[in-house]
Amino acid sequence: MSSNWQPRRILAIKNKHLGDVICGVPAFQALHDAFPAAQLDVIVSPGSRDLIAGFEWIHAVIESPRKLKGLARVRDELRVARAVATGGYDLVVDFTWSDRAMWYAALSRASRRWAIQVTAGSKLKPHIFNGYGGKPDRSHHVMEHEREFLMRMGIPYYDIHPDFPPTPTKDQEARDWLAAHQVQRDKLVVVHPTSRWLFKCWHDERVAEVIDWLTTQGWQPVVTCGPSADELKRARNIVSLVRQPCLSRLGDMSLRHLASFMRQARFFFGMDSAPSHMASAVGLPAVILFGPSQVKRWRPFGDEHIILHRDCPCIAVRGAELACDKTQIVRCMSAITVDEVTSAIQSRFRLAA
């Protein structure tokens, strides 16, 4: 990258899952730091605006088209296409390796178009992008992979600091709710036991047993979950199995509300899902159970977290969906015991005297 070149408008694309968007923040920040005078816009997946809206260095957040039908879908596609085509971008950076991002890059007519990878999807990618990275090293965290890509494009090395937009109003609402329910911040544990992917979940009975154990140890767990019907059903069943008094906020909090609860807590207990990355982004230590996922690549970033998992043979198999039944709790998750979880928590966290 020429040291004299300075873009005026940058479009970064990461229209993937919620956890991916959270993990993208350090790379977005690095683009801003490298080109502080440029206007930075970001395309993210539908419903993930709250994950980055509020960073003052991001000018505009564009949500990619929703999964609508008929004319409504056409209108939504045109909305995003028009924003990209008229944005006047000098630089487009794709962090997704999707074909959709490739067409956005072409539509932008930006003079510089970078892609984190061009070996997946359309064979047109090497012709549309004029700068690109290589295949990821699966022993590196996704945030490290994005840093390696940006450095290859000429962006200076940067330290990785996960972050979440400030939420002062929501933080006060969280404090007020906790005070009303007599929850002490130094005893609060946010428990988020659900995922929209069943294979990332643990057994309801075991989660309930850990929640009961936390209460008997003097902690004050608050169970949370997302708004989807499947998650609500699972979380309600878990709460019904808990024998000790247990507070919950099931499906009634936005992502920013959840982040605010995390900011008040001592630690987070959950599964491999977006909230685990949110915990890292707000500086909250987490205890996370991992199933058939690439742990080194997708664990919450940082050394302060406890990751419990079993080696999963499915990960080593190409087309892993053929190797394990992801419609149910998988064997590697079932192998994690309640004693392992409680022992890990006991060894790391102590209540104040």
VODRENZA-592096 format. One line per field, with one value per residue (C-alpha): x, y, z. Coordinates in steps of 0.1 Angstrom, whole numbers, plus 5000, padded with zeros to 4 digits. Example, Ala and Ser with C-alpha at 12.3 -4.5 7.8 and 13.67 -1.06 7.14 Angstrom:
BEGIN
east: (5123 | 5137);
north: (4955 | 4989);
up: (5078 | 5071);
//
This chain:
BEGIN
east: (5000 | 5014 | 5022 | 5008 | 4974 | 4946 | 4910 | 4882 | 4854 | 4858 | 4833 | 4840 | 4818 | 4811 | 4775 | 4779 | 4767 | 4764 | 4796 | 4815 | 4804 | 4816 | 4850 | 4853 | 4855 | 4893 | 4898 | 4873 | 4891 | 4924 | 4911 | 4899 | 4933 | 4952 | 4930 | 4915 | 4904 | 4883 | 4846 | 4841 | 4808 | 4802 | 4778 | 4766 | 4740 | 4703 | 4697 | 4733 | 4733 | 4734 | 4768 | 4786 | 4763 | 4775 | 4812 | 4818 | 4844 | 4819 | 4799 | 4771 | 4759 | 4742 | 4723 | 4724 | 4691 | 4667 | 4653 | 4621 | 4599 | 4587 | 4587 | 4598 | 4630 | 4636 | 4632 | 4656 | 4682 | 4679 | 4682 | 4717 | 4728 | 4719 | 4738 | 4769 | 4767 | 4762 | 4786 | 4816 | 4839 | 4876 | 4883 | 4861 | 4873 | 4855 | 4860 | 4835 | 4847 | 4811 | 4799 | 4775 | 4804 | 4822 | 4792 | 4791 | 4828 | 4822 | 4791 | 4811 | 4835 | 4861 | 4897 | 4909 | 4890 | 4905 | 4892 | 4903 | 4901 | 4893 | 4897 | 4861 | 4830 | 4830 | 4861 | 4856 | 4870 | 4907 | 4895 | 4873 | 4895 | 4929 | 4942 | 4936 | 4948 | 4952 | 4936 | 4933 | 4956 | 4931 | 4954 | 4950 | 4920 | 4897 | 4908 | 4944 | 4936 | 4920 | 4950 | 4973 | 4952 | 4952 | 4989 | 4993 | 4974 | 4997 | 4979 | 5003 | 5004 | 4979 | 4971 | 4938 | 4913 | 4877 | 4853 | 4815 | 4798 | 4791 | 4756 | 4752 | 4714 | 4712 | 4739 | 4718 | 4687 | 4707 | 4719 | 4683 | 4669 | 4696 | 4691 | 4653 | 4660 | 4687 | 4714 | 4749 | 4773 | 4802 | 4780 | 4762 | 4768 | 4752 | 4742 | 4733 | 4728 | 4712 | 4723 | 4702 | 4724 | 4713 | 4747 | 4763 | 4740 | 4746 | 4720 | 4693 | 4696 | 4733 | 4729 | 4702 | 4725 | 4753 | 4729 | 4718 | 4754 | 4762 | 4734 | 4745 | 4780 | 4767 | 4766 | 4735 | 4730 | 4706 | 4696 | 4693 | 4685 | 4677 | 4642 | 4639 | 4612 | 4637 | 4659 | 4630 | 4617 | 4650 | 4658 | 4623 | 4628 | 4662 | 4647 | 4619 | 4645 | 4664 | 4655 | 4670 | 4654 | 4666 | 4662 | 4659 | 4655 | 4643 | 4640 | 4632 | 4666 | 4683 | 4719 | 4728 | 4708 | 4726 | 4760 | 4749 | 4741 | 4775 | 4792 | 4778 | 4787 | 4817 | 4817 | 4797 | 4788 | 4775 | 4780 | 4799 | 4777 | 4777 | 4772 | 4806 | 4822 | 4802 | 4816 | 4851 | 4842 | 4830 | 4860 | 4840 | 4858 | 4838 | 4834 | 4825 | 4816 | 4827 | 4814 | 4823 | 4838 | 4874 | 4882 | 4914 | 4897 | 4864 | 4870 | 4864 | 4896 | 4919 | 4936 | 4911 | 4885 | 4880 | 4872 | 4859 | 4858 | 4866 | 4886 | 4860 | 4868 | 4842 | 4864 | 4891 | 4866 | 4859 | 4822 | 4819 | 4781 | 4782 | 4802 | 4780 | 4743 | 4740 | 4703 | 4710 | 4734 | 4766 | 4789 | 4818 | 4794 | 4779 | 4814 | 4817 | 4806 | 4790 | 4820 | 4844 | 4824 | 4820 | 4856 | 4868 | 4846 | 4857 | 4894 | 4891 | 4865 | 4861 | 4834 | 4845 | 4848);
north: (5000 | 5034 | 5055 | 5085 | 5070 | 5081 | 5070 | 5094 | 5068 | 5031 | 5003 | 4973 | 4942 | 4916 | 4905 | 4872 | 4859 | 4880 | 4866 | 4873 | 4909 | 4914 | 4898 | 4922 | 4954 | 4954 | 4952 | 4980 | 5000 | 4993 | 5007 | 5038 | 5043 | 5038 | 5063 | 5086 | 5112 | 5087 | 5081 | 5044 | 5027 | 4990 | 4964 | 4939 | 4912 | 4920 | 4925 | 4932 | 4970 | 4973 | 4955 | 4984 | 5014 | 5038 | 5038 | 5074 | 5064 | 5044 | 5068 | 5045 | 5010 | 4993 | 4961 | 4936 | 4924 | 4904 | 4870 | 4884 | 4872 | 4887 | 4924 | 4931 | 4912 | 4931 | 4964 | 4954 | 4942 | 4975 | 4995 | 4980 | 4980 | 5017 | 5026 | 5008 | 5022 | 5058 | 5057 | 5071 | 5045 | 5045 | 5013 | 4983 | 4956 | 4922 | 4902 | 4875 | 4857 | 4856 | 4861 | 4888 | 4908 | 4903 | 4919 | 4948 | 4954 | 4954 | 4976 | 5002 | 5009 | 5016 | 5019 | 4995 | 4963 | 4940 | 4905 | 4884 | 4853 | 4846 | 4808 | 4802 | 4808 | 4825 | 4822 | 4858 | 4870 | 4873 | 4895 | 4918 | 4922 | 4938 | 4929 | 4897 | 4875 | 4838 | 4808 | 4811 | 4793 | 4775 | 4776 | 4814 | 4833 | 4849 | 4883 | 4874 | 4862 | 4895 | 4913 | 4892 | 4900 | 4938 | 4938 | 4921 | 4950 | 4975 | 4983 | 4986 | 4960 | 4966 | 4951 | 4933 | 4948 | 4935 | 4963 | 4970 | 5003 | 5023 | 5019 | 5044 | 5044 | 5006 | 5003 | 5024 | 5003 | 4972 | 4986 | 4997 | 4962 | 4945 | 4968 | 4962 | 4925 | 4928 | 4914 | 4924 | 4931 | 4912 | 4881 | 4884 | 4856 | 4860 | 4825 | 4823 | 4786 | 4787 | 4789 | 4789 | 4759 | 4728 | 4712 | 4740 | 4735 | 4714 | 4692 | 4712 | 4692 | 4698 | 4735 | 4736 | 4717 | 4742 | 4771 | 4755 | 4749 | 4786 | 4796 | 4773 | 4788 | 4823 | 4835 | 4852 | 4838 | 4855 | 4833 | 4851 | 4839 | 4853 | 4859 | 4830 | 4804 | 4776 | 4794 | 4806 | 4770 | 4757 | 4784 | 4781 | 4744 | 4750 | 4775 | 4750 | 4724 | 4748 | 4740 | 4771 | 4806 | 4819 | 4852 | 4853 | 4876 | 4854 | 4869 | 4904 | 4921 | 4936 | 4929 | 4962 | 4953 | 4920 | 4938 | 4961 | 4932 | 4917 | 4949 | 4946 | 4909 | 4890 | 4864 | 4848 | 4812 | 4800 | 4781 | 4788 | 4816 | 4854 | 4863 | 4847 | 4872 | 4900 | 4890 | 4894 | 4927 | 4942 | 4928 | 4901 | 4867 | 4838 | 4801 | 4786 | 4751 | 4742 | 4714 | 4707 | 4741 | 4752 | 4763 | 4782 | 4801 | 4809 | 4811 | 4844 | 4864 | 4868 | 4847 | 4854 | 4830 | 4793 | 4770 | 4735 | 4712 | 4677 | 4669 | 4664 | 4640 | 4658 | 4689 | 4669 | 4655 | 4674 | 4680 | 4676 | 4679 | 4643 | 4632 | 4642 | 4648 | 4685 | 4683 | 4671 | 4676 | 4661 | 4636 | 4660 | 4683 | 4654 | 4643 | 4676 | 4669 | 4691 | 4685 | 4698 | 4730 | 4736 | 4728 | 4752 | 4780 | 4772 | 4773 | 4808 | 4828 | 4836 | 4855 | 4886 | 4880);
up: (5000 | 4990 | 5020 | 5002 | 4995 | 5017 | 5011 | 5018 | 5023 | 5034 | 5034 | 5056 | 5051 | 5078 | 5073 | 5092 | 5125 | 5156 | 5171 | 5139 | 5140 | 5175 | 5166 | 5137 | 5159 | 5164 | 5126 | 5120 | 5146 | 5129 | 5096 | 5113 | 5131 | 5098 | 5080 | 5107 | 5082 | 5062 | 5067 | 5078 | 5070 | 5079 | 5064 | 5090 | 5092 | 5100 | 5137 | 5146 | 5144 | 5182 | 5183 | 5167 | 5165 | 5191 | 5182 | 5173 | 5147 | 5127 | 5104 | 5092 | 5099 | 5070 | 5077 | 5048 | 5033 | 5055 | 5045 | 5031 | 5002 | 4970 | 4965 | 5000 | 4994 | 4962 | 4980 | 5007 | 4982 | 4963 | 4995 | 5002 | 4966 | 4963 | 4994 | 4982 | 4946 | 4957 | 4987 | 4969 | 4984 | 4977 | 4997 | 5002 | 5027 | 5028 | 5060 | 5049 | 5018 | 5006 | 4970 | 4982 | 4995 | 4962 | 4943 | 4967 | 4961 | 4923 | 4927 | 4947 | 4919 | 4946 | 4933 | 4960 | 4969 | 4996 | 5005 | 5034 | 5012 | 4975 | 4974 | 4985 | 4964 | 4929 | 4907 | 4898 | 4931 | 4921 | 4892 | 4913 | 4943 | 4938 | 4972 | 4993 | 5021 | 5022 | 5039 | 5076 | 5100 | 5122 | 5151 | 5151 | 5165 | 5139 | 5152 | 5147 | 5111 | 5104 | 5117 | 5095 | 5065 | 5072 | 5078 | 5044 | 5029 | 5045 | 5078 | 5107 | 5134 | 5162 | 5195 | 5197 | 5221 | 5219 | 5225 | 5227 | 5222 | 5254 | 5267 | 5297 | 5297 | 5295 | 5322 | 5346 | 5338 | 5346 | 5379 | 5388 | 5380 | 5400 | 5430 | 5429 | 5430 | 5457 | 5435 | 5445 | 5417 | 5433 | 5435 | 5401 | 5375 | 5341 | 5329 | 5292 | 5285 | 5251 | 5215 | 5183 | 5174 | 5194 | 5190 | 5209 | 5239 | 5271 | 5288 | 5305 | 5337 | 5340 | 5335 | 5362 | 5385 | 5380 | 5386 | 5419 | 5429 | 5422 | 5445 | 5473 | 5471 | 5476 | 5440 | 5425 | 5390 | 5366 | 5336 | 5302 | 5267 | 5232 | 5219 | 5195 | 5203 | 5205 | 5229 | 5251 | 5253 | 5263 | 5288 | 5305 | 5309 | 5325 | 5349 | 5357 | 5367 | 5391 | 5427 | 5443 | 5440 | 5406 | 5388 | 5350 | 5320 | 5292 | 5257 | 5269 | 5266 | 5236 | 5229 | 5246 | 5277 | 5279 | 5276 | 5304 | 5327 | 5318 | 5328 | 5363 | 5368 | 5383 | 5355 | 5327 | 5322 | 5288 | 5256 | 5224 | 5211 | 5205 | 5242 | 5250 | 5226 | 5242 | 5276 | 5262 | 5246 | 5279 | 5298 | 5317 | 5325 | 5310 | 5316 | 5282 | 5271 | 5236 | 5214 | 5177 | 5170 | 5163 | 5198 | 5191 | 5163 | 5180 | 5217 | 5234 | 5230 | 5259 | 5286 | 5314 | 5301 | 5311 | 5281 | 5287 | 5258 | 5245 | 5213 | 5186 | 5158 | 5136 | 5133 | 5115 | 5090 | 5058 | 5057 | 5095 | 5093 | 5080 | 5109 | 5138 | 5142 | 5148 | 5155 | 5190 | 5219 | 5206 | 5222 | 5229 | 5248 | 5267 | 5279 | 5299 | 5335 | 5361 | 5384 | 5358 | 5355 | 5392 | 5399 | 5372 | 5386 | 5422 | 5412 | 5395 | 5413 | 5450 | 5467 | 5486 | 5523);
//
